[in-house]
Amino acid sequence: MKALINLLVPFFLTIAIALNAQDVKLKKKVVYYNNIASCKMEGTASTNKGVDLIFTDMNGKEMFNLKYVELDTKIPILPVFNWQEIKFKGSGKIIKLPVKMTSFNKKKVFKELVTRTSPQFFDAGQPAVVRESLLIENDSTTTKIEEQALRIENSKAGILEVLKGENRVPRNVKAPILMKRTDFNPTTLPSGLLKIYKIVDKQSITQDGVVIGSITKEKDIKFPNSADRRYIVYKKVTKPIEINGEKTTDIIAAILEVRVGSENPGRSIYVIKDDKKLGINGANQVVIINYEAPYQNLVEYLVKLGYL
């Protein structure tokens, strides 16, 4: 008898899980709760437009909406941070949730939401205040996400403050600029939701006998067949700054992204200090012919303009 019970318990447990999983279903745009049409899911979920989904009752009255939010400072040494935001129409309350699996597929986004709630969350008859309590995560996740976002924003503000200050390494800026390959850690760095870069080369920059910065070459490794790459120029400053918990005098100053196969592979140089893009190969602009090794041209141009 005991052996029979041991066999039946996992069986009935499996049945119970299956029944619970079927409490909520999505068919086309309609969400079914206990096989009854309860609400609708409208909106977009694409790599171009992001995720912005609106859930309404069957009469079109909004219940809540779900968005993916991305904090990208455009500074690669700072993490790209993204989260889900659920805003309840009735109360206006916003709950922020960590992204478990980045997806731009509506069904997958919906499936992830189901795992974070009780099935009754999708019952259109629930008052907003009750629906809020049915999320597995609560206000503590919102607080943690807001604290992390604030840390990233503060790091960006600190970098800009140093770059805009008088922190240029003293030297003769008319002296020749020398480049030398140096040891490096092949760190991987995220860039938004779509790219991950790996450092494949690093050169130190010397002028008038002193190191004034460095430049790294990074390749996109999220898509193995992609030959896209970027060059990041770091400026050596006299005032150290704390970034990601560590003090440093090497501050990111500029980025050159190269799109292999494009008619104009290096469209512009983004400079952090002024939050603007500098043109390439035009009148009074830097001339770059070899995008495999643009180090010398790029660095000399940035020194000339005062960014290094």
Secondary structure as the mmCIF struct_conf table of DSSP 4:
data_model
#
loop_
_struct_conf.conf_type_id
_struct_conf.id
_struct_conf.beg_label_comp_id
_struct_conf.beg_label_asym_id
_struct_conf.beg_label_seq_id
_struct_conf.end_label_comp_id
_struct_conf.end_label_asym_id
_struct_conf.end_label_seq_id
HELX_RH_AL_P HELX_RH_AL_P1 LYS A 2 ALA A 21
TURN_TY1_P TURN_TY1_P1 GLN A 22 ASP A 23
STRN STRN1 VAL A 24 LYS A 27
TURN_TY1_P TURN_TY1_P2 LYS A 28 LYS A 29
STRN STRN2 VAL A 30 TYR A 33
TURN_TY1_P TURN_TY1_P3 ASN A 34 ASN A 35
STRN STRN3 ILE A 36 SER A 46
TURN_TY1_P TURN_TY1_P4 THR A 47 LYS A 49
STRN STRN4 GLY A 50 ASP A 57
TURN_TY1_P TURN_TY1_P5 MET A 58 ASN A 59
BEND BEND1 GLY A 60 GLY A 60
STRN STRN5 GLU A 62 LEU A 71
BEND BEND2 LYS A 74 LYS A 74
TURN_TY1_P TURN_TY1_P6 PRO A 76 ILE A 77
BEND BEND3 LEU A 78 LEU A 78
HELX_LH_PP_P HELX_LH_PP_P1 PRO A 79 VAL A 80
STRN STRN6 PHE A 81 PHE A 88
TURN_TY1_P TURN_TY1_P7 LYS A 89 SER A 91
STRN STRN7 ILE A 94 PRO A 98
BEND BEND4 LYS A 100 MET A 101
HELX_RH_AL_P HELX_RH_AL_P2 LYS A 106 THR A 115
TURN_TY1_P TURN_TY1_P8 ARG A 116 ARG A 116
STRN STRN8 THR A 117 THR A 117
HELX_RH_3T_P HELX_RH_3T_P1 PRO A 119 PHE A 122
TURN_TY1_P TURN_TY1_P9 ALA A 124 GLY A 125
BEND BEND5 GLN A 126 GLN A 126
HELX_RH_AL_P HELX_RH_AL_P3 ALA A 128 SER A 133
TURN_TY1_P TURN_TY1_P10 LEU A 134 LEU A 134
STRN STRN9 LEU A 135 LEU A 135
BEND BEND6 ILE A 136 GLU A 137
HELX_RH_AL_P HELX_RH_AL_P4 ASP A 139 LYS A 164
BEND BEND7 GLY A 165 GLU A 166
STRN STRN10 ARG A 168 ARG A 168
HELX_LH_PP_P HELX_LH_PP_P2 VAL A 169 PRO A 170
BEND BEND8 ARG A 171 ARG A 171
TURN_TY1_P TURN_TY1_P11 VAL A 173 LYS A 174
BEND BEND9 ALA A 175 ALA A 175
HELX_LH_PP_P HELX_LH_PP_P3 PRO A 176 PRO A 176
STRN STRN11 ILE A 177 ARG A 181
STRN STRN12 THR A 188 SER A 191
TURN_TY1_P TURN_TY1_P12 GLY A 192 LEU A 194
STRN STRN13 LYS A 195 GLN A 207
TURN_TY1_P TURN_TY1_P13 ASP A 208 GLY A 209
STRN STRN14 VAL A 210 ASP A 220
BEND BEND10 LYS A 222 PHE A 223
TURN_TY1_P TURN_TY1_P14 PRO A 224 ASN A 225
STRN STRN15 ARG A 229 ILE A 243
TURN_TY1_P TURN_TY1_P15 ASN A 244 GLY A 245
STRN STRN16 GLU A 246 VAL A 258
TURN_TY1_P TURN_TY1_P16 VAL A 260 GLY A 261
BEND BEND11 SER A 262 PRO A 265
STRN STRN17 SER A 268 VAL A 271
TURN_TY1_P TURN_TY1_P17 ILE A 272 ASP A 275
STRN STRN18 LYS A 276 GLY A 279
STRN STRN19 ILE A 280 ILE A 280
BEND BEND12 ASN A 281 GLY A 282
TURN_TY1_P TURN_TY1_P18 ALA A 283 ASN A 284
BEND BEND13 GLN A 285 GLN A 285
STRN STRN20 VAL A 286 VAL A 286
TURN_TY1_P TURN_TY1_P19 TYR A 291 GLU A 292
BEND BEND14 ALA A 293 ALA A 293
HELX_RH_AL_P HELX_RH_AL_P5 TYR A 295 LYS A 304
TURN_TY1_P TURN_TY1_P20 LEU A 305 GLY A 306
#
